[in-house]
């Protein structure tokens, strides 16, 4: 779907994945992509690039659609905060086109359009992390999960922001043409890994955050001492605050409790070791402060929706 102000990569990313599929299939089979808009006129995207639709919404409604892909659009308020846009006429078109589709997928903040059309009621869904709170507030019937890069619930798929549209598109390819074909397309895209949907949108150690000097020093201390206990009591003593105050500071500045933040950093460190080395899970667990392989496995399932062994297999594959 196309509409004024749509994010350009949301529109161009999935068709690029689908076009590369044709290179990998012996008979050049795959998908036929059509862009639909309210009128036949060119649509100006948020990037300023104009895109010409193939058909109008009215023409698209007259045919059967295999997969409807709904991108998103955002606006900035005066405080530079991001808000997803849900134009009534686009929402109406989504609702009508979805009724003609075998499955529906949203890219980035396109999830807000699906929710406004009533397609996410009672379903688990994700979106770009910057508008997840808005999605949950505007549509309480939707079970919003801001962490995964994509979610499938029945015939409806929702994807996280920006480049996660490639991961979502590869997942659609895997569902239709098999995992091996999706991995071949991923190599064409020079993507080192076809990421599982449960993988987090966030990379904790490199995530830019606005923190005070005290918390920044604690973050660096955690990174340098992952094999240490790093209990709340230890961190509170180092910061010269009470445990209760430390928890309040972490929630305010990092959006997580100290324990949750430490676990997320340890998971990221374990990912690096699994990607680049051949250590056993016991050694990885010890080096990253998990203590045992079982604790490492539970943390991976909780954070990434996969196991360390499966993660390493996907990376090495």
N, C-alpha and C positions, 0 to 999 in steps of 0.2 A: 504494500500500500504506500502511496505517495500523498503528501499534503504539505502545505507551506510550512517552512521552519523545521522540517524533519531532519534528523541527524544523518549526515551523508553516509558515514560508515555503516550505520544500521541498514541502509538501503543497498549499498554496494557489496558489503561483506558476504552475506549468504549467497548471492548469485555467483560470486567469484569461486566459492567452494563448490557449488553445483557445476560450474563450467569445467573445473579441473577434474571432476568425476568422469567426464566424457573422455578425457585423455587416458584414463585407467581402465575403461571398460572396452573389451575387444570389439564390440559392435557399436561403440560410441553412444550407448544408451544412457539414460539418466533422466534429467528433469528439463522441462521447458518452462522458462521463467518469463512471466509477464508482469509489468508494472502497471498498477491501476491507480487512477486519481479521479477527482470529482469531474474534471473537464479534460479535454485533450491537450490543453495548454501546458507548456513547460512549468515545472514546479521549482521554486527556489528553495534550496536546502539551507540549513543553519550555517553551513560553510560558505554560502554564497554561490555554490555551483548549481546550475540549472539542469534538471533532469526531465526528459520527455517521457510521458507515460505511453504504454502500448494500447491500453483500453481505459474506458471510463468505469467508475463503480457500477453504473447501470448496466453496461455491457458485461461486466464480470459476473453480476448477479444472474445473468441469463445462462451461465454455463456451470458445470460441476467443477469444483476446485479441489485439488488433492490436498495442498498445504497452503494455508493462508498465513503469511508472515506480516506481523504488525510492528513497525518500528515506532520510535518515540520522538518526542520534542520537549524541550525545556525552555523556561524563561528565568531570568535573574531578577530578583527584587532589588530594592534600593540598598539593602544590606548585603548584597552579593550572595544571597542564598538561592539555591537552585530549586525550582518547582516544576513538576511535570505538568504538561499541558494536555487537557482533554476537551477538545472542541466538540460540541454536541453533534454537528453534522458528520464528523469523522467517527464518533462513537456509534451513531446510527448505522453508518456504512459497515463498521466492524461487525456489529450485531447481525446485519443482513447477510454479509459475505460469509461469516462464520457458519451460518446455518446451511450454506452450500458446500462446506469444506469437510474433508475427512478428518483433518487435524488442524489445529491452530497453534501458532507459535508467536510469542512476542519477543522483541529484541530490546534490551535496555529498558527505558521507561515506557516502552510500548505496553508494559504490563498494566499501567494505569488505564489505558484505553480498553484493554480486555476487562478489567475490573468494572469500569464504568458501564460496559456493555452487559454486565451480569455474568460473564463467562468464568469468573474466578470464585464465585460464591461457594463457600465450603471447601475450597481447594487450597492446597499448599502452593505458594508461588514465591518467586524471587524477582528482584529488579536491581537497578544500580543502587549501590549502598547509599548514595547521597539523597535518594528520594524514598527509601524504604519506610522511614517513619511517616512520611506523608501518605504512602499507600496504606499503611496500617490504620492511620487515623481517618482517612477518607472512606475506607472500605473495611469496616470491622468484620464483615463476613468472610474476608480473605485471611488465610493463615500465612502471614508474611514471614519468610525466612531470608534475611538479608545476607547470609553467608555464602551459599553455594553459587557456582558460576552458571548453573542451569538446573531447572527442576521439571520433571515430567509428572503430571497428575492426570491420569486418564488420557484423553486425546489432546489435552492442552499442555503446551510447553511454555515455560517462561525463562528468559535468559538475563544474566547480569549485564553490566555495561560494557560499551566500547568493544574491545577486541574479543570479549567473551561471545560475541555473535558468531565467531569462527568455531568455537567449541560447540555451541548449540547446533550450528549447521552440520558439523562433523557427526554429532550424535544422531541427527536426522538421517544422514547418509548411512551410518552404522545400522540403524533400525531397518532401513530399506534394502541395503546392499551388503550388509555384513561388516563386522569389525575389521577384518583384514583390508577391505576396500577403503574404509574410512582412514585407516592408518597410512595407506598408500597416498591418499589425497593429502593427509597431514604432512607427509614428506614433501609433496609438491609445494605446499605452502611454506616450507622451511620452518615448520613448527616442530620443536624438538620433542614434543609430547602431546598426544591427544588426551587432554585432561579429563578425568572422570567428573561427572556433574557435581558430586559432593565436595570437590575441592574448593577451598575457601577463596573468596575474592581478594583476600588480604595477604600481604607478605609482611609479617610483623617487624622484623629487625630493620627493614628498609623503609617502612611506612613513615612518611613525613608527618610529624605531629607538632603542634604548638604546645610546648611544655615548659615548665619552670626549670631553672638550672638544677634544682635539687632532684627533680624527677628524671631529668636527662642524665645526671650522674648515676642515678640508680639503674637506669636502663643500660648504661655502659657497664656498670658493675655486674649486672645480670648476664650480659653477653660474654663477659670475660670469665665468669665463674659458674658456668652451667653445671659443672659436676659437683658444685657445693650444694648444701641443703637448700639455701635460699628460702627459708621459711618467712612468714610474715613478721615473726619476732626478730629474726636476723635483719631483715630489711628495715624494720622500724628503728632498731638500734642504730643502724648505719645512718639513717636520715634524721636521727635525734627527735623522733616524734612517737606518739603512742600508736599501737596497732590499729586502733579505731580511726585515728586521724590519717594514718597511712592509707587505709582502705578508702576513706573518703577522698583523699588526694588522687589516688589512682583512678577511681571511678570518674572523678571530675575531669582529669587531664588525659587519661588514656581510655576511658570508657570501659574499663574492666577491673575486676578485683586483682590484687597483687598475685594471688595464686593462679588465676586464669591467664594473666599476662605472662607469668613465668612459663606456664605450660605451653602457651602459643609460641614463645621464643624457642623453647626446647624442641617443639615439633619442627619449626623451620630449620633449626640446626641439624636435626635428624634427617630431614629431607635432603639437605646439602650432602651429608655423608652417604646417604643411600644412592644419590645420583653420581657421586664421584669416586666412591671407594667400594671395596669388597668385604668390609668388616661384617662380622656376624651381627645379628640383631642384639645379642647380649652385649657386644662391644659398643655398638651404637648407643644402646640404652645407657650404658655406664658413662660414656663420654658426654652424653647430653643431659645427664642428671636424672634419668628416669629410674635408675636402679636395676630394674628387671625388664626383660623383653615383654612380659605380659603387660606391664604398665605402659610401655611404649606403644604396644598394639592398641590398648584401650584408648590412649590419647589420639592416635591416628584415626581410629574409627570415629571418635567424638569430633575431631577437628576437620578431617578431610573426607570422611565417609568411605575410607578404604583401609587396607592393611599396609604395613611397611613392605611386606613381601610383594604384594600386588603393585604397589607404587614403584618399587625398584624394577619389577618386570616390565612395566609400561615404559619407564624411562629407558631401560636398556633395549627394549624393542624398537 
